[in-house]
Amino acid sequence: MSVAAQSKISVTDYLQGELTSNAKHEYVNGKVFAMSKRAHNIISMNLAGIFHAHLRGNSCRAFGADMKVRLQTATNDCFFIRIYT
């Protein structure tokens, strides 16, 4: 999935494109950014380590597998990291 520098796409179009994409992408307010495998792995491992340490002794769990996370605020709509099924 590729996006022209200035164009924006809908969340629906982004999610549809991710179903057939071989690459990982992040979605930030209508713009799609390809992620490199190396950068993705570094980010994933750092976050998993932070979450695991923070949640130790809690009933919540941190997972290291790729999962899509949506962060929605009043001004932002972002998806990070692709789900593998």
C-alpha positions in Angstrom: 0.0 0.0 0.0 1.4 3.4 -0.9 0.1 6.9 -0.4 1.1 10.1 -2.2 2.9 12.5 0.0 0.0 14.9 0.5 -3.1 12.6 0.1 -5.1 11.3 3.0 -7.1 8.1 3.1 -10.0 6.9 5.3 -9.6 4.4 8.2 -11.7 2.0 6.1 -9.4 2.2 3.1 -6.3 1.8 5.3 -7.7 -1.3 7.0 -8.7 -2.8 3.7 -5.3 -2.2 2.3 -3.6 -3.8 5.3 -5.5 -7.0 4.6 -3.4 -7.7 1.5 -0.2 -5.8 2.3 3.1 -7.7 2.9 4.6 -4.7 4.6 3.8 -3.1 7.9 2.3 0.4 8.0 1.3 3.0 10.5 -1.8 5.2 10.1 -1.7 8.7 11.5 -4.6 11.1 10.8 -5.2 9.9 7.3 -1.6 9.4 6.3 0.1 6.0 5.9 3.7 5.4 6.7 5.7 2.3 5.8 7.7 0.8 8.7 11.0 -0.9 8.2 11.4 -4.3 9.7 14.4 -3.3 11.8 12.7 -0.2 13.2 9.5 -2.2 13.9 11.4 -4.9 15.8 13.3 -2.4 17.9 10.1 -0.5 18.8 8.2 -3.7 19.5 10.8 -5.1 21.8 11.2 -1.8 23.7 7.5 -1.4 24.2 7.0 -5.1 25.2 9.8 -4.8 27.8 8.3 -1.6 29.3 4.8 -3.0 29.4 6.0 -6.3 30.9 7.9 -4.5 33.7 5.1 -2.1 34.4 2.4 -4.8 34.6 4.4 -7.3 36.7 2.3 -8.4 39.6 -0.9 -7.2 37.9 -3.7 -9.3 36.3 -3.0 -7.5 33.0 -0.6 -9.0 30.4 1.8 -7.6 27.8 2.0 -9.5 24.5 5.0 -9.4 22.1 3.0 -10.6 19.0 2.1 -8.1 16.3 -1.3 -6.6 17.1 -2.9 -3.5 15.6 -3.5 -0.8 18.2 -5.9 2.1 17.7 -5.3 5.4 19.5 -8.2 7.8 19.1 -8.4 11.2 20.7 -10.4 14.3 20.0 -7.8 15.4 17.4 -6.0 12.2 16.4 -6.9 8.8 14.9 -3.9 6.5 14.6 -3.3 2.8 14.0 0.0 1.1 14.8 1.4 -2.3 14.0 -0.3 -4.9 11.8 -2.2 -7.9 13.1 -1.2 -11.3 11.7 -4.0 -13.8 11.6 
